[in-house]
Amino acid sequence: MRAVRIRIDLAYDGTDFRGWAVQPGLRTVQGELSAALATALRVPGVALVCAGRTDTGVHARGQVVHADVAPEDVAAAAGRSTEPPLDALLRRVNGVLSLDVRVRSLVEAPEGFDARFSALWRRYAYRVADSPRAVDPLLRTQVLSWSRTLDLDALNEASATLVGRRDFASFCKQREGATTIRTLQHLTWARESSGIAVATVRADAFCHSMVRSLVGCLLAIGDGRRPVSWAADILRAGVRDPEVIVARPHGLTLEEVAYPADDELAARAGQTRAKRVSADEDSDG
């Protein structure tokens, strides 16, 4: 019987994970989820594809994953349950998983869906507490504490110079054979009622460390150590500058992944595959 593709919407606290991707002997999100699905389905293993591979310590509220599973295994896993088989599978998987990772939705994917290649964009948020009032010890694993007050006007002015289709080699960890050209669709800063400053970053895809490098550069501008023009200067240089710090991972969360209408999924996946030259695409950390 032909396998069925399932879409899994996932959230996790990245604090105790060594990132998304499986690494021998280390606890990873992919490893945990694959093992939980294998246990629930009573199969040796389940291969997973995600929309964006988060790095060690990075969180996700809107991660999207797909897996191809045998319908008979899904039916068998449901047992005597009166629930729809995929609802029963979701419940069983969450019963196996640790509490720092939750499957929020598990459904049959539309024809042509690919969690990675069908995506239109990924949206991340980076959160910074830059005043004593904004520092909440209960959020210490999700928000970066910053000792200097940030000027959001300066941050937004500098951020605007980075938006568009550009070569972000200055903000990426270079991988052999991988392009660093990305379309940065949105990069703005706003302050929540709690006082936390939040950078919202959206792009068609990200290369490794890109969001955290952008944030690290911008923090130096926001706290007055660098002029607003510095971000554009770094971008134009086309090479990594040791003066640009990579912001710590725990302030970063993958918030959302967007996809086209169902009848456009396959075409989008084909277009994306044609542009991608390396498996190192669509990741951040």
C-alpha positions as CSV (number, residue, x, y, z in Angstrom):
1,M,0.0,0.0,0.0
2,R,1.3,3.5,-0.9
3,A,2.7,5.5,1.9
4,V,0.7,8.6,3.1
5,R,2.5,11.8,3.9
6,I,1.6,13.5,7.2
7,R,2.2,17.1,8.2
8,I,3.3,17.6,11.8
9,D,3.1,21.0,13.4
10,L,5.6,21.1,16.3
11,A,6.6,23.3,19.2
12,Y,9.6,22.8,21.5
13,D,11.8,24.4,24.1
14,G,15.2,24.1,22.7
15,T,17.1,24.6,25.9
16,D,18.0,20.9,26.5
17,F,18.3,19.9,22.8
18,R,21.4,20.0,20.7
19,G,19.4,21.4,17.8
20,W,17.0,19.8,15.3
21,A,19.2,17.4,13.4
22,V,20.1,13.9,14.6
23,Q,23.5,13.6,16.1
24,P,24.8,10.3,17.5
25,G,24.7,10.2,21.3
26,L,23.1,13.6,21.6
27,R,19.5,14.6,22.4
28,T,18.0,16.3,19.4
29,V,14.4,17.3,18.4
30,Q,14.5,15.1,15.2
31,G,15.8,12.2,17.2
32,E,13.1,12.5,19.9
33,L,10.3,13.0,17.4
34,S,11.4,10.2,15.1
35,A,11.7,7.8,18.1
36,A,8.3,8.8,19.5
37,L,6.6,8.2,16.1
38,A,8.4,4.9,15.7
39,T,7.2,3.8,19.1
40,A,3.6,4.9,18.4
41,L,3.6,3.2,15.0
42,R,5.5,0.1,16.1
43,V,8.1,0.5,13.3
44,P,11.9,0.6,13.4
45,G,12.2,4.2,12.5
46,V,10.5,7.2,10.8
47,A,12.4,9.6,8.5
48,L,11.5,13.3,9.0
49,V,11.9,16.5,6.9
50,C,11.5,19.9,8.7
51,A,10.9,23.4,7.4
52,G,13.9,24.9,9.3
53,R,16.7,23.2,11.2
54,T,17.1,25.0,14.4
55,D,20.5,25.1,16.2
56,T,21.4,24.2,19.7
57,G,19.3,26.1,22.2
58,V,16.9,27.7,19.6
59,H,13.2,27.3,20.2
60,A,10.2,26.7,17.9
61,R,6.6,27.5,18.3
62,G,5.7,26.9,14.6
63,Q,8.0,24.2,13.3
64,V,6.6,22.1,10.4
65,V,7.7,18.6,9.6
66,H,6.6,15.9,7.2
67,A,6.9,12.1,7.3
68,D,5.8,9.3,5.0
69,V,4.1,6.5,6.8
70,A,2.2,3.4,5.8
71,P,-1.6,3.7,6.3
72,E,-1.8,0.2,7.7
73,D,0.7,1.2,10.4
74,V,-1.4,4.2,11.3
75,A,-4.5,2.1,11.5
76,A,-2.8,-0.6,13.6
77,A,-1.4,2.1,16.0
78,A,-5.0,3.3,16.6
79,G,-6.0,-0.1,17.8
80,R,-9.6,-0.1,19.2
81,S,-9.7,3.6,19.5
82,T,-12.9,5.2,18.2
83,E,-10.9,8.4,17.3
84,P,-9.8,9.0,13.7
85,P,-6.5,7.2,13.2
86,L,-4.4,10.3,12.9
87,D,-6.0,11.8,16.0
88,A,-5.1,8.7,17.9
89,L,-1.6,8.8,16.6
90,L,-1.1,12.4,17.7
91,R,-2.3,11.5,21.2
92,R,0.0,8.5,21.4
93,V,3.0,10.4,20.1
94,N,2.5,13.2,22.7
95,G,2.2,10.5,25.3
96,V,5.7,9.3,24.5
97,L,7.4,12.7,24.0
98,S,9.0,14.7,26.8
99,L,7.1,17.8,27.9
100,D,9.6,20.1,26.3
101,V,8.4,19.1,22.8
102,R,4.7,18.9,21.7
103,V,3.0,17.9,18.5
104,R,0.3,20.5,18.1
105,S,-1.3,19.1,14.9
106,L,-0.9,15.9,12.9
107,V,-2.8,15.6,9.6
108,E,-2.6,14.1,6.2
109,A,-0.7,16.5,4.0
110,P,-2.2,17.8,0.7
111,E,-0.8,16.4,-2.5
112,G,2.6,17.9,-3.4
113,F,3.3,19.1,0.2
114,D,7.0,19.2,1.3
115,A,7.7,20.8,4.7
116,R,11.0,22.2,3.5
117,F,10.7,23.0,-0.2
118,S,7.0,24.0,-0.4
119,A,7.5,26.8,2.2
120,L,7.1,30.4,1.1
121,W,8.8,31.9,4.1
122,R,10.0,31.3,7.7
123,R,9.4,33.8,10.4
124,Y,11.6,34.0,13.5
125,A,11.5,36.3,16.5
126,Y,14.4,37.3,18.7
127,R,13.6,38.7,22.1
128,V,15.8,41.0,24.2
129,A,15.3,42.4,27.7
130,D,17.3,45.6,27.8
131,S,16.1,47.0,31.1
132,P,15.8,45.7,34.7
133,R,12.0,46.0,34.4
134,A,11.9,43.8,31.3
135,V,14.1,41.0,32.8
136,D,11.9,38.1,33.9
137,P,13.8,35.2,35.5
138,L,10.9,32.9,34.4
139,L,11.8,33.7,30.8
140,R,15.6,33.5,31.2
141,T,15.8,30.6,28.7
142,Q,13.8,32.4,26.0
143,V,14.9,36.1,26.3
144,L,18.4,37.6,26.0
145,S,19.3,39.9,28.8
146,W,21.1,43.0,27.5
147,S,22.9,45.4,29.8
148,R,22.5,48.5,27.6
149,T,19.2,50.2,26.6
150,L,18.3,49.8,22.9
151,D,17.2,52.6,20.6
152,L,14.5,51.0,18.5
153,D,14.4,53.8,16.0
154,A,18.1,53.2,15.3
155,L,17.5,49.5,15.1
156,N,14.7,49.9,12.6
157,E,16.6,52.4,10.5
158,A,19.6,50.0,10.2
159,S,17.3,47.0,9.7
160,A,15.7,48.6,6.7
161,T,19.0,48.7,4.8
162,L,19.2,44.9,5.0
163,V,15.8,44.0,3.6
164,G,15.6,42.6,0.0
165,R,17.3,40.0,-2.1
166,R,20.9,40.2,-1.2
167,D,24.1,38.2,-0.6
168,F,24.2,37.7,3.1
169,A,27.7,36.1,3.1
170,S,28.7,38.6,5.9
171,F,26.0,37.1,8.1
172,C,26.3,33.4,7.4
173,K,28.6,30.6,8.3
174,Q,29.9,29.7,4.9
175,R,29.4,26.1,3.8
176,E,31.2,24.8,0.7
177,G,28.8,24.8,-2.3
178,A,26.0,26.6,-0.5
179,T,24.7,29.9,-1.8
180,T,24.3,32.8,0.7
181,I,21.8,34.7,-1.4
182,R,18.5,35.2,0.4
183,T,15.4,37.3,0.1
184,L,15.0,39.0,3.5
185,Q,11.3,40.0,3.3
186,H,10.9,41.7,6.7
187,L,13.1,42.8,9.6
188,T,11.7,45.1,12.2
189,W,11.9,45.8,15.9
190,A,9.1,46.6,18.3
191,R,8.6,46.7,22.1
192,E,6.1,44.5,23.9
193,S,4.1,45.8,26.8
194,S,6.5,43.9,29.1
195,G,9.3,46.1,27.9
196,I,11.0,43.3,25.9
197,A,12.4,44.3,22.5
198,V,11.4,41.9,19.7
199,A,13.0,41.5,16.3
200,T,10.7,40.0,13.7
201,V,12.7,38.4,10.9
202,R,11.1,36.8,7.8
203,A,12.8,35.4,4.7
204,D,12.3,32.8,2.0
205,A,15.0,30.8,3.7
206,F,18.0,31.4,6.0
207,C,21.6,30.2,6.0
208,H,23.4,28.9,9.0
209,S,23.6,31.5,11.9
210,M,22.0,34.2,9.7
211,V,19.4,35.5,12.1
212,R,21.6,35.5,15.1
213,S,24.4,37.3,13.2
214,L,21.9,39.9,12.0
215,V,20.7,40.5,15.5
216,G,24.3,40.6,16.9
217,C,25.2,43.3,14.4
218,L,22.1,45.3,15.1
219,L,22.4,45.1,18.9
220,A,25.7,47.0,18.6
221,I,23.8,49.7,16.7
222,G,20.8,49.8,19.0
223,D,22.9,50.3,22.1
224,G,25.0,53.1,20.5
225,R,28.3,51.4,20.0
226,R,28.1,51.5,16.2
227,P,26.5,54.0,13.8
228,V,23.3,53.1,11.9
229,S,25.3,52.8,8.7
230,W,27.4,49.9,10.1
231,A,24.9,47.1,9.1
232,A,24.9,48.2,5.5
233,D,28.7,48.4,5.5
234,I,29.0,44.9,6.9
235,L,26.6,43.6,4.3
236,R,28.5,45.2,1.4
237,A,31.8,43.8,2.6
238,G,30.7,40.3,1.7
239,V,32.8,38.6,4.3
240,R,32.3,37.8,7.9
241,D,33.6,40.5,10.3
242,P,34.9,39.3,13.7
243,E,33.5,42.5,15.2
244,V,30.0,41.1,14.5
245,I,28.9,38.9,17.3
246,V,26.5,35.9,16.8
247,A,23.7,36.6,19.3
248,R,23.1,33.8,21.8
249,P,20.7,31.1,20.7
250,H,18.2,31.1,23.5
251,G,16.6,34.4,22.5
252,L,15.6,33.0,19.1
253,T,12.3,31.2,18.3
254,L,11.0,29.9,15.0
255,E,7.5,31.3,15.1
256,E,5.8,30.4,11.8
257,V,6.2,28.8,8.4
258,A,3.9,29.8,5.5
259,Y,2.8,27.7,2.6
260,P,0.9,28.5,-0.6
261,A,-2.6,27.2,-1.5
262,D,-2.8,23.4,-1.8
263,D,-2.9,23.5,-5.6
264,E,0.4,25.4,-5.7
265,L,2.4,23.3,-3.3
266,A,4.0,21.0,-5.8
267,A,5.0,23.9,-8.1
268,R,6.5,25.8,-5.2
269,A,8.5,22.8,-4.2
270,G,9.8,22.4,-7.7
271,Q,10.8,26.1,-7.9
272,T,12.6,25.9,-4.6
273,R,14.5,22.7,-5.4
274,A,15.8,24.4,-8.6
275,K,17.3,27.2,-6.6
276,R,18.8,25.2,-3.7
277,V,22.3,24.0,-4.2
278,S,23.1,22.5,-0.8
279,A,21.4,20.6,2.1
280,D,22.6,23.5,4.3
281,E,19.8,25.7,3.2
282,D,16.8,26.6,5.3
283,S,18.6,26.5,8.7
284,D,19.4,28.9,11.4
285,G,21.0,28.9,14.8
